[in-house]
């Protein structure tokens, strides 16, 4: 495993395990338990994933000391207020059955998230969480949040893969010493990414799979990545990426696959924001 030290000194694995869209509680618990057995020590969940209880049970059953696991959860839009952030934090602790979170993120940059950030700063200063950060923040929203607050996010968790590399977001994050963490590293298999000729060429050369090439590329360019799977053999495959390195020329070639090099972040159209505000993880 390789590690990255965040801007507040917290050291985290560059490869973690995500549980987005693992809606079935039993399946989620089994998947996280398997991931921990394989060696994953960075686990990423969220209130709106509706599976924090399953993640917590898996951590308990694993027998792995809590301090050896970096556990992330996220504050949803409907709770993004000063008081809401405090309440949501406590709910996440209760559902996960843990005493603290390692990383607490604002999931989306909507509602009164500046007030929520102030509450999260207080949680951090009170040592109730080891680090705070954001998710799905565009270059402008990340910059504005940093310029107007005391504590800087440690992470901006964004969609990032060879076809959507988010170069401008990564440059902004690097400028402010904020780590980038990739969700959806495989583009959900869309646009033929697993059949991409260049990625297949590198996979053949290194006797690896295309997903392994993608994850290795991400970790080598400094991106933390959190692939998801419910299949033990794929979890193992995704974990086995540190026994080879891509060359600088190969990394440059993958960079040329980017289909949106001028993207500054997520689209923020009216329908999207309206839909996000209608989702309430506390009413399931």
N, C-alpha and C positions, 0 to 999 in steps of 0.2 A: 504494500500500500504506500502511496505517496500522500503528503499532507500539505496543507496551506495554512499559514498564520494570518488571521484576519486583523483588521486595523486596530482592534482593541486587545490583541495578544492571544485570543482564543485560537487554538490549533485544531483544524478539522480535516477529516479525510477528503481527498479530492473526488472520491467516488462514493456515492451513497445509494440509498434505496428509497424510491418513492412509492406511495400507495394511492395516488389519484386514480379514481374510477374502479377501485376494488371495493365495490359496494357491499358484497356479501361478507358479513362479519366473520363467519367461520373461515372463509377463504382468505380473508385479509390476515387474520391471526396466524393461520398456517403459513402464509407467504412470508410474513415478517419473521416468524420463528425460524423458518428455513434460511432466510437471508442472514439472520444473526449467526446461525450455525456455520454458514459458508464463510463468514468473516466481515460482513458489512457492519459498520459501527456508526454510520450517519443515517438516521431514519427521518423521513420527511412526511408529515401529515398536515391536516388542517381541519378546522371546525366544519367547514363546508364539504369535506370529504366523507363525513358521517361515519368515520371508522376509528376515531381516537380510542374508544374502549377496546377495540380489537388489538390495536397497536400496543396499548398498555398491558393487556393480558399476555401478549407474546413476549414483551420485555421481561415481565415477571417470570414466565415459564422458562425463559432461556437460561436463567441462573447467572447471567452475565452481570457483574456489578454495574449499578446504574451510572457510576462515574466514568465508565468506559464507553458509554454510548452518547453520541451527540444527537439529541432529540429536538426536532423542529416542529412547531405548529404555527398556525396563522390566524390572524384576526380578520373576520369577514366584514363586508361592507356595512351590514345592518348593525354591527357592534362598534363601528368606527367613530366613537365619540370618547370624551374623556372618561366618563363613568362606565360607558360600555366596554372600553378596553380592559378596565380593571375586572369587571364581571366576567368577560369572556376569558380572560387569563385564568381566573379561578375555576371556571367551568372546564377549561381544557385540562387543568391539573387534576380535577376530580375525575374526568372521563379517562384520562391516561393513567390515573392512580399513581402519580409521581409527586414529589415535593417541589420540583422546579422544572423549568424548561431551559434547555441550553440556548436555543435561538427562537425568538418570537418575531414573526414578520407581519407587516400590514399586507394583506393579500391583494388588495386592489386600491388604487389611488382615488377613492371616492368617499362620499359622505364627509364628515368632519374629521378627516384623518390627521389634520394638524393637532387638534386637541387629543386625538388618540395617541399621537406620537409623544406628546408631553407626558401622558400617563405611562407610556412605555419607557420613556426616559427615567421616570421615577421608579418604575419596577427594576430597571437596570441599576440605578444608583443604590437601590435598597438591596441589591444582590439577589433578587428573586428570579432573575433571568441572567444568563451569562452574556448574552448579546442580543441586539435588536436590529432588524433590517426591514426590507421592503420586497415586494414582489410585483411584477408587471408595471414598474414605473418607467415611463419614457425618459429620454435624456433631459427634457425640460423639467418634468416633475421631480426627478431625482435631484437635479441641480438646485431647484427652488427650495426643496425640503432641506437640503444641506446648508444653504446660505441663510436660512431663517431659523435654525435650531442649534442647540448646543451639542447634542450627541449625534455623531454621524452614523448612518446605517453601515453595518458590516457587510451586508449582502444586498444585491438586487437580483432576485430570482426571476429569470425571463425565459421565454421560449427561445431556444437556440439550437441549431443543427446545421449541417453543411449547406442546405438550401436557404436558410434564414440565419445568417451568421451574426447579425446585430453589431456590425463593426463600430458604428457610431455610438451605440449604447456602451459597448465595451470600452471604447476610448474615453468616454465620459466617466465611467466607473473607475477606470485606471487613474484618470486625472485626480479624482477625489480619494483614491486608495480604498475603493469599495469593490469587494469581490463579486464576480458574476457567477451565478449558479444556473445551470440549464435544466429547465423542465422540457419534456417532449424532445429528448435528444435524437430520437429516430424519426421524427416527423410522422409518427403513427404509421409508418410504412407507406405513406402517401407519395404521390408523384414518382413512383418507381425508384425510390431512394435505395432500396436493397438490391436493385438491379443496375445501379449506376455503374457505367463501364470503368470509370476511374477508380471508384471505391472497390469494385471487384478485382481490378488489377492489383491494387495494394493488398487486398485480402489474399489473393493467390500467392503473391510474393512472400508474405509473412506467415502463410498457412493459418490465417485467422478468418473470422467471419466479418461481413460488412459492419454489423453493430460493434464489433470489437475495434475495427478501424476508426469508426466514428467516435467512440468513447476515448480511444487513445489520442486522437486528434484534439478533442476537447481538453483533455487533461494536459496535453503538451502546450497548448496555447494559453493555459492558465485558468481555464474554466472549470469550476466544480460541476459535477454532473450527477443526476439522480434518476437513472433509468428504473422503469417499473416492469415487473413480470410476475406471473403467478406460477411459472414453470421452473422447477428447481434446476433443470439442465441449462436453461437460459440465464438464470441468476448466476450460476457457476461460470457460464461462458462470459457474461458481462464483467464478472469479477476478475477474470484472468486476462488482464491487459497490460500488466506491468513487466512482462518478460520480453518486450520489444519496444523499439522507438522508431517513429517515422523520421525521415530525414527532413532538413529544412526545405528542400526542393519539393518533397511530397506534401508537406504542410502548405507550401505556397500554391501547389496545384489544387488542393482541396479548397483553398481560399477562393480560387477562381470559380468555384461552383455556386457561389452566393447569387441568389436570384433577386435579392433586394438590398444591394450594398448601401443605398442611401436612406435606409429605414432608421428613424430615430426612436422607434418603439411601437407599442401596440396601437392599433386603430382605436379611436375613441368616438365612434359614431353614436348617435342618440339611442338607437334600438339596443345596442349592447349595454349601455349604462342603465337604461330603464330595466332591462332584464336582470342585471346584476342586483339592482335594488329590490327586486321582487323575491329573491332567494333568501330565506331565513333559516339557517342551520338549527336554530333553537325550536323550530316548529315541526320538526320531523316526527 
